[in-house]
Amino acid sequence: MKQVIIGMIGGGTVGSGVFHAWQTNGDLMASRLGVKINFRRVAVKALDEPRPYPIPDSLMTTDWQLVVNDPEIQIVIELVGGTGIAKTMILAALAQGKTVITANKALLSAHGRELFAAAARHGANLYYEASVCGGIPIIKSLREGFVANQFPAIYGIVNGTCNYILTRMKQEGAEFADVLADAQKQGYAETPPDLDIDGNDAQHKIGILASLAHGFWVDHLDIHTEGIRDISRVDMQYAQQLGYTIKLLGIAKKQTAAQSKGKNSKSKIQVSVYPALVPNAHVLAGVNGVFNAVFVRGDIVGDTLFYGRGAGKDATASAVLSDVADAALDLKCGTKNRVLPFVPHQPEGEVMPIGEVISRYYVRLTVVDKPGTLAKITAILGAAKIGIASVIQPEGHEGSTVPLVLMTHSASNAEMTKALKKIGQLPPVKLPPVMLRVENFE
């Protein structure tokens, strides 16, 4: 049986998980692939660092260059993380024509174009299944399973920390700060939690999916990103009353000709991350806890859903080893480019500015309960040609401060933002308006 030699950089939680999974099911992989996979060397920070699973001392080194420069190593797994030394490591391996496997979403988001170009230049390959949604095979599905499809829409719950917090807020009627503090105690949220709760982790992931789906590399700086810091228990309750659940969504969606403006409108796509109201009847509303899900709409296949754990050593190890399997099959077939890492088939594609994106809106205002207040608000929205679909106003007594919740018809973000600025300046409106977008998956 043909043998493929592996080197790995990073032997911490994820790296030791990969090694353990290979020890557990390496023989099974060999029987399925017709290729035997062997680890030759693992570079680590320190030989005695704590790790969930042991790695034999005979395999470990603290010098990553011994992995990259070893002539017998054909595949290099990078599990260091970050956008600094990891980039140097990957470029060094690609320069030698070695296949590289990475779980580094932040690096791909920031430097994907450069890394894929280096792979092509050196006749190498770069696999990255584990960079998005852990053990869910979403990258392989977009590249291979749905190769005959265009993708009108992709919606993803792609950050387990945010989904865990929002799930508990809904189920327990708790405030964001309280759930976050408890999530940090239980290890579901990092300290500090900014990367997750500010939407940046989800931004990395949806950018990668959007790039694959639409054939041009999406610059992460073009992705409109909002987190969940400002989601309140009150908004959770009103959303539920209206038949919705609030989820942090990563969205990559084609805009229709009626929604797009200007030249090249057909190549414009929305790529965004923000909390949105999801109808309770939709399957994504039922994705709870730390789980991830990606809802993919193909023009031929229709609607599909991918669900599973998006993080953790075991889910990530499964994804890394699936890439190892693909890379091993490449070598078995005598080619390193059986599956290209990224194919730029729409070079003139463009990310639509958030101001041009069309959606419906949930708006919560804090107003003084007196005659004429709703009429003034309605007049401002009417002048902007924004229709009101429904209104919720709890009973109060005249002169008291009460919430006023509006559900609007479709409008552009720019029009809605401008109207809310005017509404916020009305004397009866006592706090800045709260606005959340509504996704109906039409």
C-alpha positions as CSV (number, residue, x, y, z in Angstrom):
1,M,0.0,0.0,0.0
2,K,1.3,3.5,-0.9
3,Q,2.4,5.5,2.1
4,V,2.0,9.3,2.6
5,I,4.2,11.1,5.2
6,I,2.7,13.8,7.3
7,G,4.3,16.6,9.3
8,M,2.3,18.8,11.7
9,I,3.1,22.3,13.2
10,G,1.1,22.7,16.4
11,G,0.6,20.1,19.0
12,G,-1.8,21.7,21.5
13,T,-5.5,21.1,21.9
14,V,-6.3,20.8,18.2
15,G,-3.0,19.3,17.1
16,S,-3.1,16.5,19.7
17,G,-6.7,15.9,18.8
18,V,-5.7,15.3,15.2
19,F,-2.9,13.0,16.2
20,H,-5.3,11.1,18.6
21,A,-8.0,10.8,15.9
22,W,-5.4,9.4,13.5
23,Q,-4.2,6.9,16.1
24,T,-7.8,5.8,16.6
25,N,-9.0,5.5,13.0
26,G,-5.8,5.6,10.9
27,D,-6.2,2.0,9.8
28,L,-9.8,2.6,8.9
29,M,-8.7,5.6,6.7
30,A,-6.0,3.5,5.0
31,S,-8.6,0.7,4.2
32,R,-11.0,3.3,2.7
33,L,-8.3,5.3,0.8
34,G,-5.9,2.6,-0.3
35,V,-3.2,4.8,1.2
36,K,-1.4,4.5,4.5
37,I,-0.9,7.7,6.4
38,N,2.1,8.1,8.7
39,F,3.1,11.0,11.0
40,R,6.9,11.7,10.9
41,R,7.3,14.9,12.9
42,V,5.2,17.3,15.0
43,A,6.5,20.8,15.9
44,V,5.3,22.1,19.3
45,K,5.8,25.2,21.4
46,A,7.3,23.2,24.3
47,L,7.9,19.5,24.7
48,D,6.3,19.5,28.1
49,E,3.2,21.7,27.4
50,P,-0.1,20.3,28.6
51,R,-2.2,18.7,25.9
52,P,-5.4,16.7,26.0
53,Y,-3.8,13.7,24.2
54,P,-0.2,12.5,24.3
55,I,2.2,12.7,21.4
56,P,5.2,10.5,21.5
57,D,8.5,12.3,22.4
58,S,10.2,10.7,19.5
59,L,8.0,12.7,17.1
60,M,8.1,16.1,18.7
61,T,10.4,19.0,18.0
62,T,10.4,22.7,18.9
63,D,11.7,23.7,15.5
64,W,9.0,24.1,12.9
65,Q,11.5,24.4,10.0
66,L,12.4,20.7,10.6
67,V,8.9,19.9,9.5
68,V,8.8,22.1,6.5
69,N,12.2,21.3,5.3
70,D,12.1,17.5,5.8
71,P,12.3,16.1,2.2
72,E,10.3,13.0,3.2
73,I,7.3,15.0,4.5
74,Q,4.8,15.4,1.7
75,I,1.9,17.1,3.6
76,V,2.2,19.8,6.2
77,I,-0.6,20.5,8.7
78,E,-0.6,24.0,10.1
79,L,-2.5,24.4,13.4
80,V,-0.6,27.3,15.0
81,G,-3.3,30.0,14.3
82,G,-3.0,33.7,14.0
83,T,-1.8,35.8,11.0
84,G,1.9,36.1,11.8
85,I,4.3,33.2,11.9
86,A,1.6,30.9,10.5
87,K,1.7,32.7,7.2
88,T,5.5,32.3,7.0
89,M,5.2,28.6,7.8
90,I,2.5,28.0,5.1
91,L,4.4,30.0,2.4
92,A,7.6,28.2,3.2
93,A,5.9,24.8,2.8
94,L,4.1,25.8,-0.4
95,A,7.4,27.1,-1.8
96,Q,8.7,23.5,-1.6
97,G,5.7,22.2,-3.5
98,K,4.2,20.5,-0.3
99,T,0.5,20.2,0.2
100,V,-0.6,22.3,3.2
101,I,-3.7,21.8,5.4
102,T,-4.8,24.5,7.7
103,A,-7.6,25.4,10.1
104,N,-6.6,29.0,10.2
105,K,-9.7,31.1,9.2
106,A,-8.2,34.4,10.3
107,L,-5.2,33.9,8.1
108,L,-7.3,32.8,5.1
109,S,-9.6,35.8,5.6
110,A,-6.8,38.3,5.6
111,H,-4.3,36.7,3.2
112,G,-6.3,34.0,1.2
113,R,-5.6,35.6,-2.2
114,E,-1.9,35.6,-1.6
115,L,-1.8,32.0,-0.2
116,F,-3.8,30.5,-3.0
117,A,-1.6,32.4,-5.6
118,A,1.5,30.9,-3.9
119,A,0.0,27.4,-4.1
120,A,-0.7,27.8,-7.8
121,R,2.7,29.3,-8.5
122,H,4.6,26.4,-6.8
123,G,2.3,23.7,-8.1
124,A,1.2,22.9,-4.6
125,N,-2.2,22.7,-2.9
126,L,-3.9,24.2,0.1
127,Y,-6.8,22.6,2.0
128,Y,-8.8,24.3,4.6
129,E,-12.0,22.4,5.5
130,A,-11.4,22.9,9.2
131,S,-11.4,26.7,8.9
132,V,-15.2,27.0,8.7
133,C,-17.6,25.3,11.0
134,G,-15.4,22.7,12.5
135,G,-16.6,19.2,11.6
136,I,-19.3,20.3,9.1
137,P,-18.0,19.5,5.6
138,I,-19.2,22.8,4.1
139,I,-16.1,23.6,2.1
140,K,-16.0,20.2,0.4
141,S,-19.7,20.5,-0.3
142,L,-19.4,23.9,-2.0
143,R,-16.3,22.9,-4.0
144,E,-17.4,19.4,-5.1
145,G,-20.8,18.3,-4.0
146,F,-22.5,21.4,-5.4
147,V,-20.1,22.0,-8.3
148,A,-23.0,22.3,-10.8
149,N,-24.7,25.0,-8.8
150,Q,-24.8,28.7,-8.4
151,F,-25.6,30.0,-5.0
152,P,-28.4,32.6,-4.7
153,A,-28.1,32.5,-0.9
154,I,-26.0,31.2,2.0
155,Y,-27.0,31.8,5.6
156,G,-24.8,30.6,8.4
157,I,-25.0,30.3,12.2
158,V,-21.2,30.0,12.2
159,N,-20.1,31.1,15.7
160,G,-21.0,28.7,18.5
161,T,-20.2,31.2,21.3
162,C,-22.7,33.7,20.1
163,N,-25.3,31.0,19.4
164,Y,-24.9,29.7,22.9
165,I,-25.4,33.1,24.4
166,L,-28.4,34.0,22.3
167,T,-30.0,30.6,23.0
168,R,-29.7,31.0,26.7
169,M,-31.0,34.6,26.6
170,K,-34.1,33.3,24.8
171,Q,-34.7,30.2,26.9
172,E,-34.0,31.9,30.3
173,G,-35.1,35.4,29.7
174,A,-31.6,36.6,30.8
175,E,-29.6,39.6,29.9
176,F,-26.6,39.5,27.6
177,A,-24.0,40.5,30.2
178,D,-25.1,37.8,32.7
179,V,-25.1,35.0,30.1
180,L,-21.7,36.1,28.8
181,A,-20.1,36.0,32.3
182,D,-21.5,32.5,32.9
183,A,-20.4,31.3,29.4
184,Q,-16.8,32.5,30.2
185,K,-16.9,30.6,33.5
186,Q,-17.9,27.4,31.7
187,G,-15.4,27.8,29.0
188,Y,-17.9,28.5,26.2
189,A,-16.6,32.1,25.7
190,E,-13.0,33.4,25.6
191,T,-11.6,36.1,27.9
192,P,-11.7,38.6,26.3
193,P,-14.6,37.5,24.1
194,D,-14.4,40.3,21.5
195,L,-13.5,38.1,18.5
196,D,-16.7,36.1,18.9
197,I,-19.3,38.5,20.2
198,D,-18.3,41.4,17.9
199,G,-18.9,39.2,14.9
200,N,-15.3,39.0,13.6
201,D,-15.0,35.2,13.8
202,A,-18.2,34.9,11.8
203,Q,-16.9,37.5,9.4
204,H,-13.8,35.3,8.7
205,K,-16.0,32.3,8.0
206,I,-18.7,33.9,5.8
207,G,-16.0,35.6,3.8
208,I,-14.4,32.3,2.9
209,L,-17.8,30.7,2.0
210,A,-18.8,33.8,0.0
211,S,-15.5,33.7,-1.9
212,L,-15.9,30.0,-2.8
213,A,-19.6,30.3,-3.7
214,H,-19.2,33.4,-5.9
215,G,-15.8,33.0,-7.5
216,F,-14.0,36.1,-6.4
217,W,-12.0,36.7,-3.3
218,V,-14.0,38.7,-0.8
219,D,-11.9,41.2,1.2
220,H,-12.8,40.9,4.8
221,L,-12.7,44.7,5.1
222,D,-15.7,44.9,2.7
223,I,-17.9,42.7,5.0
224,H,-20.4,44.7,7.0
225,T,-20.1,43.2,10.5
226,E,-22.2,43.6,13.7
227,G,-22.0,41.6,16.9
228,I,-24.4,40.8,19.6
229,R,-23.3,43.1,22.5
230,D,-26.5,45.2,22.1
231,I,-29.0,42.4,22.0
232,S,-31.3,42.8,25.0
233,R,-33.7,40.5,26.8
234,V,-36.5,42.9,25.8
235,D,-35.8,42.5,22.1
236,M,-35.7,38.7,22.6
237,Q,-39.1,38.8,24.1
238,Y,-40.7,41.0,21.5
239,A,-39.1,38.9,18.7
240,Q,-40.7,35.8,20.2
241,Q,-44.0,37.6,20.5
242,L,-43.8,38.4,16.8
243,G,-42.9,34.8,15.9
244,Y,-39.2,35.2,15.5
245,T,-35.9,34.2,17.1
246,I,-32.8,36.4,17.1
247,K,-29.7,34.7,15.6
248,L,-26.3,36.0,14.6
249,L,-26.2,35.3,10.8
250,G,-23.4,35.3,8.3
251,I,-25.0,36.0,5.0
252,A,-23.8,35.7,1.4
253,K,-26.7,36.5,-0.9
254,K,-27.1,37.6,-4.5
255,Q,-29.2,40.8,-4.9
256,T,-31.9,40.7,-7.5
257,A,-31.8,43.1,-10.4
258,A,-34.6,45.1,-8.7
259,Q,-32.5,45.4,-5.6
260,S,-29.2,46.2,-7.2
261,K,-28.3,49.6,-8.7
262,G,-25.8,50.8,-11.2
263,K,-23.6,49.0,-13.7
264,N,-22.4,45.4,-13.1
265,S,-25.3,44.9,-10.8
266,K,-25.5,41.2,-11.7
267,S,-22.1,40.5,-10.1
268,K,-22.9,42.3,-6.8
269,I,-23.5,40.2,-3.7
270,Q,-24.4,41.0,-0.1
271,V,-21.8,39.6,2.4
272,S,-22.7,40.6,5.9
273,V,-22.7,39.5,9.6
274,Y,-25.4,40.8,11.9
275,P,-28.0,39.7,14.4
276,A,-31.3,39.1,12.6
277,L,-34.8,38.0,13.3
278,V,-35.4,34.5,11.9
279,P,-38.9,33.1,11.6
280,N,-39.6,30.4,14.2
281,A,-40.8,28.1,11.5
282,H,-37.5,28.2,9.7
283,V,-35.0,25.4,10.5
284,L,-32.2,27.9,11.5
285,A,-34.4,29.2,14.4
286,G,-34.1,25.7,16.0
287,V,-30.3,25.6,15.9
288,N,-29.4,26.0,19.6
289,G,-26.5,26.0,22.0
290,V,-22.9,25.8,20.6
291,F,-24.0,24.1,17.4
292,N,-23.4,25.6,14.0
293,A,-25.6,25.4,10.8
294,V,-25.2,26.5,7.3
295,F,-28.3,26.9,5.0
296,V,-27.3,26.7,1.4
297,R,-29.6,27.5,-1.5
298,G,-28.4,26.2,-4.9
299,D,-30.1,27.1,-8.1
300,I,-30.3,23.4,-9.1
301,V,-30.2,21.5,-5.8
302,G,-32.5,23.8,-4.0
303,D,-32.3,24.3,-0.2
304,T,-29.9,22.2,2.0
305,L,-28.8,22.4,5.6
306,F,-25.5,21.4,7.2
307,Y,-25.6,21.1,11.0
308,G,-23.0,20.1,13.6
309,R,-20.4,21.2,16.1
310,G,-18.4,24.1,14.8
311,A,-15.5,24.0,17.1
312,G,-13.6,21.7,19.6
313,K,-10.6,19.4,19.2
314,D,-12.6,16.4,17.9
315,A,-14.8,18.2,15.4
316,T,-11.8,20.1,14.0
317,A,-9.7,16.9,13.9
318,S,-12.3,15.2,11.8
319,A,-12.2,18.1,9.3
320,V,-8.4,18.2,9.2
321,L,-8.2,14.4,8.6
322,S,-10.8,14.7,5.8
323,D,-8.3,17.1,4.1
324,V,-5.5,14.7,4.8
325,A,-7.5,12.1,3.0
326,D,-8.0,14.3,0.0
327,A,-4.4,15.2,-0.1
328,A,-3.4,11.6,0.1
329,L,-5.7,10.7,-2.8
330,D,-4.0,13.5,-4.8
331,L,-0.7,11.9,-4.2
332,K,-2.0,8.4,-5.0
333,C,-3.3,9.8,-8.3
334,G,0.0,11.4,-9.1
335,T,-1.2,15.0,-8.9
336,K,-1.3,17.7,-6.2
337,N,-4.1,19.6,-7.9
338,R,-6.9,17.1,-8.3
339,V,-9.1,19.6,-6.4
340,L,-8.1,23.2,-6.9
341,P,-8.1,25.2,-3.6
342,F,-9.9,28.2,-5.1
343,V,-11.1,29.0,-8.6
344,P,-11.6,32.7,-9.4
345,H,-14.4,32.3,-12.0
346,Q,-16.0,35.7,-11.4
347,P,-13.1,38.2,-11.2
348,E,-15.4,41.2,-11.6
349,G,-17.5,40.4,-8.6
350,E,-18.3,43.0,-6.0
351,V,-19.5,43.2,-2.4
352,M,-22.5,45.4,-2.1
353,P,-22.3,48.3,0.4
354,I,-24.6,47.7,3.3
355,G,-26.5,50.9,2.5
356,E,-27.7,49.3,-0.7
357,V,-28.9,46.1,0.9
358,I,-32.6,45.6,1.0
359,S,-34.4,44.0,4.0
360,R,-37.3,44.3,6.4
361,Y,-36.7,45.7,9.9
362,Y,-37.7,45.3,13.5
363,V,-37.5,48.7,15.3
364,R,-37.9,49.3,19.0
365,L,-38.4,52.9,20.2
366,T,-38.7,54.3,23.7
367,V,-41.3,57.0,23.6
368,V,-43.4,59.3,25.7
369,D,-47.0,58.0,25.5
370,K,-48.9,61.0,24.3
371,P,-51.2,61.7,21.3
372,G,-49.6,62.2,18.0
373,T,-46.3,60.4,18.7
374,L,-47.0,57.4,16.4
375,A,-48.3,59.8,13.7
376,K,-45.0,61.7,13.6
377,I,-43.0,58.5,13.4
378,T,-45.3,57.2,10.6
379,A,-44.9,60.4,8.7
380,I,-41.1,60.2,8.7
381,L,-41.2,56.6,7.5
382,G,-43.9,57.4,4.9
383,A,-41.7,60.2,3.5
384,A,-38.9,57.6,3.1
385,K,-41.5,55.2,1.4
386,I,-41.0,52.7,4.2
387,G,-44.3,50.9,5.1
388,I,-45.2,49.6,8.5
389,A,-46.3,46.0,8.7
390,S,-47.3,45.8,12.4
391,V,-47.1,47.8,15.6
392,I,-46.8,46.7,19.3
393,Q,-47.4,49.2,22.0
394,P,-48.0,48.0,25.6
395,E,-50.6,49.9,27.5
396,G,-49.3,52.8,29.6
397,H,-50.7,56.0,31.0
398,E,-50.3,59.3,29.3
399,G,-47.0,60.9,29.9
400,S,-45.2,57.7,30.8
401,T,-42.3,56.2,28.8
402,V,-43.3,53.1,26.9
403,P,-41.7,50.8,24.2
404,L,-43.1,51.1,20.7
405,V,-42.2,48.2,18.4
406,L,-42.6,48.4,14.6
407,M,-42.2,45.8,11.9
408,T,-41.5,47.4,8.5
409,H,-41.8,46.4,4.9
410,S,-38.6,46.2,2.8
411,A,-36.3,49.2,2.4
412,S,-32.6,49.8,1.9
413,N,-30.3,50.1,4.8
414,A,-29.4,53.6,3.8
415,E,-33.1,54.7,3.7
416,M,-33.9,53.1,7.0
417,T,-30.8,54.5,8.8
418,K,-31.6,58.0,7.6
419,A,-35.3,57.7,8.7
420,L,-34.3,56.4,12.2
421,K,-31.9,59.3,12.6
422,K,-34.8,61.7,12.1
423,I,-37.1,59.7,14.4
424,G,-34.4,59.6,17.1
425,Q,-34.4,63.4,17.1
426,L,-38.2,63.7,17.8
427,P,-38.8,65.1,21.3
428,P,-41.1,62.2,22.4
429,V,-38.3,59.6,21.5
430,K,-36.2,59.3,24.7
431,L,-33.5,56.7,23.7
432,P,-31.7,55.9,20.5
433,P,-33.8,53.6,18.3
434,V,-33.0,49.9,18.2
435,M,-33.0,48.3,14.7
436,L,-32.6,44.7,13.8
437,R,-33.0,43.2,10.3
438,V,-35.5,40.6,9.5
439,E,-34.6,37.6,7.3
440,N,-37.5,35.7,5.6
441,F,-35.3,33.4,3.4
442,E,-37.5,34.2,0.3
